[in-house]
Amino acid sequence: MKNITLGKTGICVPQNGFGALPVQRRDMDTAVRILRRAYEGGMRYFDTARAYSDSEEKLGRAFGGGFIPREQIYIATKTAAKTPEDFWKDLETSLAMLQTDYIDVYQFHQMGQCWRPGDGTGMYECMLEAKAQGKIRHIAATSHQIKVAYEIVESDLYETMQFPFSYLAGDLEMKLKTLCREHNVGFIAMKGLAGGLINRSEAAMAFMQQFDDVLPIWGIQKEEELEEWLSYMDRTPEMTPEIEEYIEKERKELSGEFCRGCGYCMPCPAGIQINQCARMSLMLRRAPSAGWLSEYWQKEMKKIEGCRNCRQCTKKCPYELPTPELLRRNYEDYWKFLDAEKKAGRI
């Protein structure tokens, strides 16, 4: 496993980061065990957010209190604050939950605009002051909107950019990665498994290994998932003709319009769980589980009948998808799939 340097931050870590959003779904003892095992296995970059319920607290329990010297890991977290008052509240809460005096990479979460000094919001000035106080080390950004991401990187005001990036990435995402290199901005790849649509970790890792300027953070919530990623520390997958052929087949299968499940279209006025319902067909076939056909999900899919076609979702979708049309296609396919499973006696 090679090391990656995150642009002008100088942070150098193995190309195998830990995304701590999923550990919010585990109990405290299990989460702490997973996080400590990740460290023991060689992971050094841990990414969380104030918005991830108790994820920060679990990192604090795992690594605070002298379990390891603080400088042996890098902690990144995020604030979704839109005002200076909320910025400082989030920062102090994060420091307390993480049981640390400083945060290595402090990120504005899901940026919809590029905050700059003197723009009247005071948000970038908060970052500067927090850095001057020693409470954060590096000013950073995350976004799901490609045009906003370009603007952030080109501003030269931010030290890292976190953006969805996987082997399903298109030309626009590749351009962003190149832009980061040109501006010496560290590129952090979230959703390396495309929100669960990619189900072969070896191929996902081999794709990332082609680049010496990308740090993937894998969302991990189970011990067996972690062990799979840790196994790549010593036996790192490399791109082979077989994997290239597999990825090309995947790209063709998933070309066109499909929901990534990011959820930025939510909430829906009709109560539809768009981030799952608009990609149910893909989940049934690529991440099969009896749970998708449960009474719960049948009721959720039924809600599509109440779609008002208000198109609020299309306005908020960072990928500019025709979401109501996707919902209707998934609705029709879902009931056909369910009926076929019943006739085959599988449910």
C-alpha positions as CSV (number, residue, x, y, z in Angstrom):
1,M,0.0,0.0,0.0
2,K,1.5,3.3,-1.1
3,N,1.2,6.6,0.8
4,I,-0.6,9.6,-0.5
5,T,0.2,13.2,0.3
6,L,-2.8,15.5,0.5
7,G,-1.7,18.5,-1.5
8,K,-0.4,21.5,0.4
9,T,-1.5,20.0,3.7
10,G,1.6,17.8,3.7
11,I,-0.5,15.1,5.4
12,C,1.0,11.7,4.2
13,V,-1.1,8.6,4.9
14,P,-1.7,5.1,3.4
15,Q,-4.1,5.3,0.4
16,N,-6.8,3.6,2.5
17,G,-8.8,6.0,4.7
18,F,-11.6,5.2,7.1
19,G,-15.0,6.8,6.5
20,A,-16.8,6.9,9.9
21,L,-20.4,7.7,8.8
22,P,-21.5,4.1,9.1
23,V,-20.2,3.5,12.7
24,Q,-23.0,5.7,13.9
25,R,-25.2,2.6,13.3
26,R,-23.2,0.4,15.7
27,D,-23.2,0.3,19.5
28,M,-20.4,2.1,21.3
29,D,-18.3,-0.9,22.2
30,T,-18.5,-2.4,18.7
31,A,-17.7,1.0,17.0
32,V,-14.7,1.5,19.3
33,R,-13.4,-2.0,18.6
34,I,-13.7,-1.5,14.8
35,L,-12.0,1.9,14.9
36,R,-9.1,0.6,17.0
37,R,-8.7,-2.4,14.8
38,A,-8.5,0.0,11.8
39,Y,-5.6,1.8,13.5
40,E,-3.9,-1.4,14.4
41,G,-4.2,-2.6,10.8
42,G,-2.5,0.6,9.5
43,M,-5.2,3.1,8.7
44,R,-4.3,6.6,9.8
45,Y,-6.9,8.9,8.2
46,F,-10.3,9.0,9.8
47,D,-13.2,11.1,8.4
48,T,-16.4,12.0,10.3
49,A,-18.8,14.9,10.7
50,R,-20.9,16.7,13.2
51,A,-23.9,15.6,11.2
52,Y,-23.1,11.9,11.7
53,S,-25.0,11.6,15.1
54,D,-22.6,10.0,17.6
55,S,-19.8,9.1,15.1
56,E,-17.5,11.8,16.5
57,E,-18.1,10.6,20.1
58,K,-17.1,7.1,19.0
59,L,-13.9,8.3,17.5
60,G,-13.2,10.2,20.7
61,R,-13.8,7.0,22.8
62,A,-11.6,5.0,20.5
63,F,-8.6,7.3,20.3
64,G,-8.9,9.8,23.1
65,G,-7.8,9.4,26.7
66,G,-4.2,8.5,25.8
67,F,-5.0,5.3,23.8
68,I,-2.5,6.5,21.2
69,P,-0.4,9.6,20.8
70,R,-2.6,12.1,19.1
71,E,-0.1,12.9,16.3
72,Q,-0.2,9.3,15.1
73,I,-3.6,9.7,13.4
74,Y,-5.3,12.4,11.3
75,I,-8.8,13.3,12.1
76,A,-11.1,15.1,9.6
77,T,-14.6,16.3,10.5
78,K,-17.1,18.7,9.1
79,T,-19.5,21.5,10.0
80,A,-22.8,22.1,8.1
81,A,-23.0,25.5,9.8
82,K,-24.3,28.4,7.8
83,T,-23.6,31.2,10.3
84,P,-20.5,32.1,12.4
85,E,-22.4,31.4,15.6
86,D,-23.2,27.8,14.5
87,F,-19.7,27.4,13.2
88,W,-18.2,28.0,16.7
89,K,-20.8,25.9,18.4
90,D,-20.1,23.0,16.0
91,L,-16.3,23.3,16.4
92,E,-16.4,23.3,20.2
93,T,-18.8,20.3,20.2
94,S,-16.6,18.4,17.7
95,L,-13.5,19.0,19.8
96,A,-15.2,17.8,23.0
97,M,-16.7,14.7,21.3
98,L,-13.4,13.8,19.6
99,Q,-11.5,14.3,22.9
100,T,-8.9,16.4,21.1
101,D,-7.4,19.9,21.2
102,Y,-7.3,20.2,17.5
103,I,-8.8,18.9,14.2
104,D,-6.4,18.1,11.4
105,V,-8.8,18.7,8.5
106,Y,-11.9,20.9,9.2
107,Q,-14.3,20.8,6.3
108,F,-17.4,22.8,5.3
109,H,-20.0,20.1,4.7
110,Q,-21.9,19.9,1.5
111,M,-20.9,23.3,0.3
112,G,-23.4,24.9,-2.1
113,Q,-21.2,28.0,-2.6
114,C,-17.6,28.9,-2.3
115,W,-17.2,31.0,0.9
116,R,-14.5,33.6,0.6
117,P,-12.9,36.3,2.8
118,G,-15.0,39.5,2.7
119,D,-18.1,37.9,1.1
120,G,-20.3,39.1,4.0
121,T,-21.0,35.7,5.5
122,G,-18.0,35.7,7.9
123,M,-17.7,31.9,7.3
124,Y,-14.2,31.8,5.8
125,E,-13.1,34.3,8.5
126,C,-14.2,31.7,11.1
127,M,-11.9,29.1,9.5
128,L,-9.0,31.5,9.6
129,E,-9.6,32.4,13.2
130,A,-10.0,28.7,14.2
131,K,-6.7,28.0,12.5
132,A,-5.0,31.0,14.2
133,Q,-6.2,29.6,17.6
134,G,-4.7,26.2,16.8
135,K,-8.1,24.5,16.9
136,I,-7.8,23.3,13.3
137,R,-4.8,22.6,11.1
138,H,-6.2,22.8,7.6
139,I,-9.2,24.5,5.9
140,A,-11.1,22.2,3.7
141,A,-14.3,21.6,1.8
142,T,-16.8,18.9,0.7
143,S,-19.4,19.2,-2.0
144,H,-21.6,17.1,-4.3
145,Q,-22.1,19.9,-6.9
146,I,-19.4,19.7,-9.5
147,K,-19.5,23.4,-10.6
148,V,-19.2,24.5,-7.0
149,A,-16.3,22.1,-6.5
150,Y,-14.5,23.6,-9.4
151,E,-14.9,27.0,-8.0
152,I,-13.7,26.0,-4.5
153,V,-10.5,24.4,-5.9
154,E,-9.8,27.3,-8.3
155,S,-10.2,29.8,-5.4
156,D,-6.9,28.4,-3.8
157,L,-8.6,29.1,-0.4
158,Y,-9.1,25.4,0.6
159,E,-6.5,22.8,1.2
160,T,-8.5,19.6,0.4
161,M,-11.6,18.8,-1.6
162,Q,-13.8,15.8,-0.8
163,F,-16.0,14.7,-3.6
164,P,-17.7,11.5,-4.8
165,F,-15.3,9.5,-6.9
166,S,-15.2,5.9,-8.0
167,Y,-14.6,3.8,-11.1
168,L,-18.0,5.0,-12.3
169,A,-16.6,8.6,-12.4
170,G,-17.1,10.5,-15.7
171,D,-15.1,13.2,-17.4
172,L,-16.3,16.0,-15.0
173,E,-15.0,14.1,-11.9
174,M,-11.8,13.4,-13.7
175,K,-11.4,17.0,-14.5
176,L,-11.9,17.9,-10.8
177,K,-9.2,15.5,-9.8
178,T,-6.8,17.0,-12.3
179,L,-7.8,20.5,-11.2
180,C,-6.9,19.5,-7.6
181,R,-3.5,18.4,-8.6
182,E,-2.9,21.6,-10.6
183,H,-3.8,23.7,-7.6
184,N,-2.0,21.4,-5.1
185,V,-5.3,20.7,-3.3
186,G,-5.6,17.3,-1.7
187,F,-8.3,15.1,-3.3
188,I,-10.4,12.9,-1.0
189,A,-12.6,10.4,-2.6
190,M,-15.9,9.7,-0.9
191,K,-18.4,7.1,-2.1
192,G,-15.7,5.0,-3.6
193,L,-18.4,2.2,-3.8
194,A,-20.9,4.5,-5.4
195,G,-23.3,4.3,-2.4
196,G,-23.4,0.5,-2.5
197,L,-23.7,0.0,-6.3
198,I,-20.1,-1.3,-6.5
199,N,-19.8,-4.6,-4.8
200,R,-16.3,-5.7,-5.7
201,S,-13.8,-4.0,-3.4
202,E,-10.8,-5.4,-5.2
203,A,-11.8,-3.6,-8.3
204,A,-12.6,-0.4,-6.4
205,M,-9.2,-0.4,-4.7
206,A,-7.3,-1.2,-7.9
207,F,-9.0,1.8,-9.6
208,M,-7.8,4.1,-6.8
209,Q,-4.3,2.7,-6.9
210,Q,-3.8,4.1,-10.4
211,F,-3.6,7.6,-8.9
212,D,-0.9,8.9,-6.6
213,D,-3.0,11.9,-5.6
214,V,-6.3,10.4,-4.4
215,L,-7.2,9.3,-0.9
216,P,-10.3,7.1,-0.8
217,I,-12.3,6.9,2.5
218,W,-14.3,3.7,2.7
219,G,-17.5,3.7,4.7
220,I,-17.1,0.9,7.2
221,Q,-19.5,-0.5,9.8
222,K,-18.7,-4.3,10.0
223,E,-15.7,-6.1,11.1
224,E,-15.6,-8.3,8.0
225,E,-15.7,-5.2,5.8
226,L,-12.8,-3.7,7.7
227,E,-10.7,-6.8,7.4
228,E,-11.2,-6.9,3.7
229,W,-9.8,-3.3,3.4
230,L,-7.0,-4.0,5.8
231,S,-6.0,-7.1,3.8
232,Y,-5.1,-4.7,1.0
233,M,-2.4,-3.0,3.1
234,D,0.0,-5.9,2.3
235,R,-1.7,-7.3,-0.8
236,T,-2.8,-4.2,-2.6
237,P,-4.8,-5.0,-5.8
238,E,-3.4,-3.7,-9.0
239,M,-5.1,-3.0,-12.3
240,T,-5.1,-6.1,-14.4
241,P,-6.6,-6.8,-17.9
242,E,-9.3,-8.8,-16.1
243,I,-10.2,-6.0,-13.7
244,E,-10.1,-3.4,-16.6
245,E,-12.6,-5.6,-18.5
246,Y,-14.8,-5.9,-15.4
247,I,-14.8,-2.2,-14.8
248,E,-15.6,-1.4,-18.4
249,K,-18.6,-3.8,-18.2
250,E,-19.7,-2.1,-15.0
251,R,-19.5,1.3,-16.6
252,K,-21.6,0.2,-19.6
253,E,-24.2,-1.3,-17.3
254,L,-24.5,1.8,-15.2
255,S,-24.1,4.4,-17.9
256,G,-26.8,7.0,-18.2
257,E,-29.2,8.2,-15.6
258,F,-29.0,6.4,-12.2
259,C,-29.4,7.6,-8.6
260,R,-26.3,7.6,-6.5
261,G,-28.2,7.7,-3.3
262,C,-26.6,10.8,-1.9
263,G,-30.0,12.1,-0.5
264,Y,-29.5,15.8,-1.2
265,C,-32.9,15.8,-2.9
266,M,-34.5,15.1,0.5
267,P,-36.9,15.7,2.2
268,C,-39.7,14.9,-0.2
269,P,-43.0,16.7,0.3
270,A,-44.7,13.4,-0.4
271,G,-42.6,11.5,2.1
272,I,-40.8,9.4,-0.5
273,Q,-37.4,8.0,0.5
274,I,-36.0,9.1,-2.9
275,N,-32.4,8.2,-2.2
276,Q,-33.4,4.5,-2.0
277,C,-36.7,4.3,-4.0
278,A,-35.1,6.0,-7.1
279,R,-32.5,3.3,-7.3
280,M,-34.4,0.3,-6.0
281,S,-34.0,-1.6,-9.3
282,L,-30.3,-1.4,-9.1
283,M,-30.2,-2.4,-5.4
284,L,-32.4,-5.4,-6.0
285,R,-29.9,-6.7,-8.6
286,R,-26.6,-5.4,-7.4
287,A,-27.0,-5.6,-3.6
288,P,-29.7,-8.3,-3.3
289,S,-31.4,-8.7,0.0
290,A,-34.7,-10.1,1.1
291,G,-35.1,-6.9,3.1
292,W,-35.8,-4.9,-0.1
293,L,-39.0,-6.9,-0.6
294,S,-40.2,-6.6,2.9
295,E,-43.6,-5.1,3.9
296,Y,-41.7,-2.0,5.0
297,W,-40.2,-1.4,1.6
298,Q,-43.4,-2.3,-0.2
299,K,-45.1,0.5,1.8
300,E,-42.2,2.9,1.0
301,M,-42.4,2.1,-2.7
302,K,-46.2,2.6,-2.6
303,K,-45.5,6.2,-1.6
304,I,-44.3,6.9,-5.1
305,E,-48.0,6.9,-6.2
306,G,-48.3,10.1,-4.2
307,C,-45.5,11.9,-6.1
308,R,-46.7,15.5,-6.8
309,N,-44.3,16.1,-9.7
310,C,-43.3,19.3,-7.9
311,R,-39.8,18.7,-9.1
312,Q,-38.2,20.1,-6.0
313,C,-36.0,17.0,-6.1
314,T,-34.7,17.7,-9.6
315,K,-33.7,21.2,-8.5
316,K,-31.7,19.9,-5.6
317,C,-30.1,16.9,-7.4
318,P,-26.4,17.6,-7.8
319,Y,-26.4,15.2,-10.8
320,E,-29.4,17.0,-12.5
321,L,-31.4,13.7,-12.7
322,P,-35.1,13.6,-13.8
323,T,-36.0,12.1,-10.4
324,P,-39.8,11.8,-10.8
325,E,-39.3,9.8,-14.0
326,L,-36.7,7.6,-12.2
327,L,-39.1,7.0,-9.4
328,R,-41.8,5.9,-11.7
329,R,-39.5,3.5,-13.6
330,N,-38.3,2.0,-10.3
331,Y,-41.9,1.7,-9.1
332,E,-43.0,-0.3,-12.1
333,D,-39.9,-2.5,-12.0
334,Y,-40.2,-3.2,-8.3
335,W,-43.7,-4.7,-8.5
336,K,-42.7,-6.8,-11.5
337,F,-39.7,-8.1,-9.6
338,L,-41.7,-8.8,-6.5
339,D,-44.4,-10.6,-8.5
340,A,-41.7,-12.8,-10.2
341,E,-40.2,-13.7,-6.9
342,K,-43.6,-14.7,-5.6
343,K,-44.3,-16.9,-8.6
344,A,-40.9,-18.5,-8.3
345,G,-41.7,-19.4,-4.7
346,R,-38.7,-17.5,-3.3
347,I,-40.9,-15.3,-1.0
